[in-house]
Amino acid sequence: MKKGTKLLSLALVLAMVLSMAAGLAAQAEDRVTITYSMWGDSEEVRVLEETIKKFEDEQDKIHVEVVQIDRADYVGALNTRAAGNNLPDTGIMAEDAVLMWAEQGMLADVSNMYGADEAKPLDSLAFTFNGSPVGYSVSNEVLLTFYDRKAFADAGVASPPASADQAWDWDTFVDVAKQMTLDVNGNNAKSPDFDPNNIKRYGVMFCPDFWQLEVWSVTNGGAWYDAEGNVTINTPEATEALQRIADLSLVHHVAPQYGTNTATTIDQDLVNGNTAMYIQGQWAVGVWLGNAHQSDGLDYGVGVLPYMQDKATLNTGGVNVAFATSQHPTEAMEWLKWYAKEENSWGLIESGIWMPVLSSYYTDEALTHKWVDNPNFPPYDEYKAAVVDYAMNNAQPTSWYWVNNTNLFNDALSTILAPCWSGNAKVADVIAQNIDALKAANQGN
């Protein structure tokens, strides 16, 4: 080939490359840029950016930029941004802050995020304000009973049932907890020789995350709030349930005093024989129990909650929102809907930290198997009944899905109930004495 021909060919190739580069640059410039705020460390940002890259590889309309904010100052930083008219387009939000922001008109109505023919999150995962959804949880979680399978087998006691149809009533639960509670001499809490001052293994422990107490009033046919968000915790059903929780320690000696154990030791409390049962959220599978099963040989099982009148559990889950000030609401919702798809957060689901949000994973057997067939989980039939079916058929949303100022209410209630756990006061009495303060907290005061 002549030298001039070679130069011409190189020039043509270079022109093509430059043209392609210009086209790609133009394509990038044509994308709408939206922002997504999150809390987390550099590793979480790295994982999120990998997820965003996948999103951008699948479409050519939207570019997402991460706004990282320290967790401790997250809401404060967003408030500052709101004052400066500089809110992100989308972001994660703490559950108990969602309705405060909605009340201030800062969150977009996401009623139209999902079409009529699309699989959408379970209804119980929608945060609603004035009857309209303002966000959906990005994961589902329910409260469950975890237990040491070997401890029950050794004691010859029937383990917690996996099916809601066979859930223990409260008296049965207390009786089983007595059988599984042991003092240092090996006597259980039903024995006349039982020493309540020297307990080696409790029958049950509770996660001290205060909001989880709400479920017991619900199972007793009561509630902390009515459908309009008004305080109803002073009803006999609601207060009786909380007194029964206190009495597990004070009267029956089958649980430590409420709030004295930690949320982060469920795995070691089961492994070390400190408790036979532990009531906690499903996320415990991914955060603690799956690892304990693999590394410590913990043979744990999962069952439904006991009940007083109604068979129920509570669900919750962190929420992603679109801010009302976004100039690109359509693109913001498209990103959030894509981000919520199970396949885009499968690692968290597979580990057991998250549960799926789309109803199809609870009703389509193939998708349920994809989720539940997992060496970190208990056997399929047990997990499906105790978690999948229970979440689908018996879960009610935690009150912060429709009630504002639950953070203020819970803080006040925690202080008010403190003397009840040690036996220095009765729940019904302190609630009656402080109902005006609780109603004020409910109103944001």
ABEGO torsion letter per residue (X at the ends): XBAAAAAAAAAAAAAAAAAAAAAAAAAAAABBBBBBBBBEBAAAAAAAAAAAAAAAAABAABBBBBBBBBAAAAAAAAAAAAAAGABBABEBBBAAAAAAAAAAGABBBAAAABBAABBBBBAAABBBBGGBBAEBBABBBBBBBBBBAAAAAAAGBBBBBABAAABBBAAAAAAAAAAABBBAAGBBAABAABBAABBABBABBBBABAAAAAAAAAAAGBBABBAAGBBAAABAAAAAAAAAAAAAAAAAGABBBBGABBAAAAAAAAAAGABABBBBBAAAAAAAAAAAAAAAGBBBBBBBBBBAABBBBBBBEBBBBBBAABABAAAAAAAAAAAABAAAAAAAAAAGABBBABAAAAABAAAAAAAABBAABBBAAAAAAAAAAAAAAABBBBAAAABBGAAAAAAAAAAAAAAAAAGABBAAAAAAAAAAAAAAAAAGX
